[in-house]
Amino acid sequence: MAMGAFRIVEHTADKGLEAEAATLPELFATAARGLFHLMIDPDRYPATEQTELTIRAPDLEMLMVRWLNELLYQFEVHHRLFSQFEVEAVVQQGDEWRLQARVGYRPITPEALEWEGAPVKSVTYHGLTLQQRGERWFLRFYVDV
């Protein structure tokens, strides 16, 4: 499976990420990988367990923010460090968007991690861009650290 690309964006007091991919599921997976790379090197902590997540929202932008914030919530509250993201579907059903994903994680406490950046508190709507550009999907978002 082809993988999208991401890059970290520095912006005054904020930290952000830009991601690009050929499909919406790939964009959501790439954004999730990039989000964790803002804080740590998730490749150092291979996944040992899996779970499935379903996220719903009235529009694509909110779906992206809810997806990323759900991963942060699981990381902070349940100590799940995610490193594998298989987004199986991003579909519109009536007036609602739905994401279905299988994600791999390692149970680990934040104290046991080698941090490479500040912990991310949340993904914000400030400066959020999610759009199709020709054949590719593009995303830019900023986080609260």
C-alpha positions in Angstrom: 0.0 0.0 0.0 1.4 3.4 -0.9 1.9 5.8 2.0 1.3 9.5 2.2 3.9 12.0 3.2 3.9 14.5 6.1 6.2 17.3 7.2 6.3 19.3 10.5 5.4 23.0 10.2 6.8 25.6 12.6 4.5 28.6 13.1 5.2 31.3 15.8 4.2 29.6 19.0 2.4 26.7 17.4 3.5 23.4 16.0 1.7 22.0 13.0 1.8 19.3 10.3 1.1 19.1 6.6 0.1 15.8 5.0 -0.5 14.7 1.5 -1.9 11.4 0.2 -3.7 9.9 -2.8 -6.8 8.8 -0.9 -8.8 10.0 2.1 -8.1 6.8 4.2 -4.4 7.3 3.4 -4.5 11.0 4.4 -6.1 10.1 7.8 -3.5 7.4 8.4 -0.7 9.8 7.4 -2.0 12.5 9.7 -2.1 10.1 12.6 1.5 9.0 12.0 2.7 12.6 11.7 0.8 13.5 14.9 2.8 11.0 17.0 6.0 12.0 15.2 5.5 15.5 16.6 6.2 14.0 20.1 8.2 10.9 19.8 9.6 8.4 17.4 6.8 5.8 17.4 9.0 3.4 15.4 11.0 2.8 18.6 7.9 1.3 20.2 6.4 -1.3 17.8 2.7 -2.2 18.3 1.9 -5.2 20.4 -1.9 -4.9 20.5 -4.7 -3.7 18.2 -8.0 -2.0 18.5 -10.7 -0.8 16.2 -12.0 2.8 16.2 -15.1 4.3 14.6 -15.4 8.1 14.4 -18.4 10.0 13.2 -18.8 13.7 12.3 -21.0 16.0 10.2 -18.0 17.1 7.9 -14.6 16.0 6.9 -12.7 18.6 8.9 -14.5 17.7 12.1 -13.9 14.0 11.3 -10.1 14.6 11.1 -10.0 16.6 14.3 -12.1 14.0 16.2 -9.9 11.2 14.8 -6.7 12.8 15.9 -8.0 13.9 19.3 -9.4 10.4 20.0 -5.9 9.0 19.4 -4.4 11.7 21.8 -7.1 10.9 24.4 -6.3 7.1 24.2 -2.6 7.9 24.5 -3.0 10.2 27.5 -5.7 8.4 29.4 -5.2 4.8 28.5 -1.4 4.9 27.8 -1.8 3.6 24.3 1.1 4.6 22.0 -0.2 4.2 18.5 2.3 3.4 15.7 0.2 1.5 13.1 -2.8 3.0 11.3 -4.9 1.1 8.9 -7.8 3.3 8.0 -10.3 1.0 6.3 -12.9 3.5 5.3 -13.7 7.2 5.2 -17.2 7.4 3.8 -20.1 9.8 3.7 -23.4 8.3 4.8 -26.3 10.7 4.4 -25.4 13.9 6.3 -22.6 12.2 8.3 -19.0 11.2 7.7 -17.7 7.9 9.2 -14.1 6.7 9.7 -13.4 3.0 10.4 -9.8 2.1 11.4 -7.7 -0.7 12.9 -4.9 0.8 14.9 -1.9 -0.9 16.5 -0.5 0.3 19.8 1.9 -0.5 22.6 0.7 0.0 26.2 3.2 2.4 27.7 3.3 5.1 30.3 4.4 8.6 29.2 7.3 8.4 31.8 8.7 5.4 29.9 9.0 7.3 26.6 11.9 9.1 25.0 10.3 12.4 24.1 11.5 14.2 21.0 9.1 17.1 21.3 6.6 18.5 23.7 3.5 16.4 24.4 0.5 17.4 22.2 -2.6 18.3 24.2 -5.0 18.6 21.3 -5.5 19.2 17.6 -7.2 22.5 16.9 -9.4 24.0 14.1 -7.1 27.0 13.9 -5.5 27.1 10.4 -7.1 23.7 9.5 -7.1 23.0 5.8 -8.4 19.7 4.3 -8.9 19.7 0.6 -8.5 17.7 -2.6 -6.0 19.2 -5.0 -6.2 17.5 -8.3 -5.6 13.8 -7.8 -4.3 14.2 -4.2 -5.6 15.1 -0.8 -3.9 17.8 1.3 -4.1 18.6 5.0 -2.6 21.2 7.3 -3.3 21.4 11.0 -1.9 22.9 14.2 -1.7 21.5 17.7 -1.7 22.8 21.2 1.4 21.7 23.1 
